[in-house]
Amino acid sequence: MVLYFSKFFGGQKADYVTYWLVFMYIFSHSCLGNMQLLKSDGGVAFNQYSHFMGHNSLIQLISKVNFLLILFHLIDGLYLAYKNRQARPVKYAVSPTSSTWASRNMAILGTFILVFLIIHLKTFWFRAKFGEMPHVNIDGQEIHNLYSIVVEAFSQGWYVAIYLVGLFALAYHLLHGFQSAFQTLGINHPKYTPLIKALGVVFAIGIPLAFATQPIFLFLKQAGIL
């Protein structure tokens, strides 16, 4: 089914359309949601945000669609990498100067990000949906205390390290995908390409950096440094 849609929509075009949709979700998730973790309110704002996200029907539908898009993006990306490898079974003796390390290793970066996402979902989403969760009373309402789970996870140095390495891989993935998405969709002009490249760098660094501030801040706070 995924391969059918990939061929129908044009392979790389399908991959980069899903890239943009997933990109917008990640952007809103990091900037509008998880940054609540940085507030010094004992997790009140973050718990209210996570409760809203978990009980709003529209948000739940968007989350499910986004999960399918991520799955499609992954499988389609691996399929394209496989087809490219078949078309060129012997590697270049010298890597083309026009390509970057990220562009030559998108499948590896994507697979690493998948492992990172699985760890992330198992720690937070899976436990919130199917595991034992502590509760907290906010304004007379008993809700899941997801903040305490996040603090528990980010108080462990090894988990923070895995998280940061995963975000580093995400930055590389976004850096290549941002500009390539414009090119694949036919939006490529000498006048605008430098601006697109600059925006790509800002977003590729900014989004993972926004995510990275959360585990670093909570780890340092639990260690008594902040």
C-alpha positions, -999 to +999 in steps of 0.1 A: +000+000+000+028+024+010+048+016-021+016+020-043+011+056-030+048+063-033+047+054-070+014+072-075+025+105-060+060+103-075+084+087-050+105+116-037+075+141-040+055+119-017+084+116+007+090+154+009+052+162+012+051+139+042+083+156+054+066+190+054+035+177+073+056+159+099+079+190+101+049+213+109+037+189+136+072+187+152+075+225+151+042+230+169+049+202+193+083+216+204+075+253+204+039+253+216+038+223+238+069+208+254+084+242+261+059+243+290+084+220+308+107+251+313+081+269+334+088+269+372+053+260+382+058+224+393+045+210+360+011+226+362+012+241+326+027+210+311+002+186+327-027+208+316-013+208+281-008+171+280-043+165+294-057+187+267-037+169+240-048+135+253-085+143+255-092+165+226-108+145+197-094+167+170-059+166+184-061+128+188-071+125+151-042+148+140-018+127+162-030+094+146-027+109+111+008+122+120+018+088+132+007+073+098+026+100+080+058+093+100+054+056+091+048+064+055+078+088+054+100+062+069+090+033+046+090+055+015+124+069+024+139+034+029+122+023-003+138+052-022+172+044-007+168+008-018+159+018-053+189+042-055+212+015-042+199-009-069+204+017-096+240+022-084+252-011-069+288+001-069+295+031-047+314+061-060+352+059-054+350+095-043+318+111-030+303+138-053+313+172-041+277+185-046+262+161-021+264+162+017+270+135+042+234+138+053+220+135+018+241+103+012+230+087+045+193+097+048+183+061+053+208+056+082+197+089+098+160+080+093+165+045+109+184+061+139+156+086+143+131+057+143+149+040+171+150+073+190+112+077+185+105+042+197+125+049+229+107+082+233+072+067+227+078+038+250+090+061+278+061+086+276+033+078+252+030+041+259+032+045+297+006+073+296-018+051+275-012+016+289+010+019+321+006+029+356+005+067+359+007+090+389-021+116+392-022+152+403-051+175+413-052+207+394-081+231+399-101+203+414-095+179+386-076+146+388-053+143+357-022+123+348+010+137+362+030+132+330+054+159+342+067+136+370+074+109+344+093+134+322+113+146+352+121+110+362+133+101+327+154+133+323+171+129+357+190+100+342+222+110+324+222+080+300+187+088+288+195+124+283+226+114+263+205+091+240+179+119+236+206+145+226+222+121+201+187+114+186+181+152+183+215+156+166+204+130+140+171+149+136+190+181+130+209+165+101+178+150+087+159+183+088+189+202+074+189+181+042+152+176+039+142+213+042+160+224+011+155+192-008+117+194-002+117+227-021+138+214-049+118+182-054+085+202-055+100+225-082+106+255-060+142+263-069+154+297-081+188+314-078+171+344-062+154+324-034+176+294-029+201+312-005+171+323+016+157+287+016+191+274+026+193+300+055+158+292+067+167+255+065+197+260+088+176+281+113+149+255+115+172+224+114+191+238+144+163+257+161+138+228+164+162+202+178+177+229+200+143+237+214+138+201+222+173+197+237+167+226+262+141+205+279+161+174+290+192+195+297+172+220+318+154+192+338+186+172+343+205+202+356+176+212+378+173+177+393+211+177+399+207+209+419+228+229+394+199+252+384 
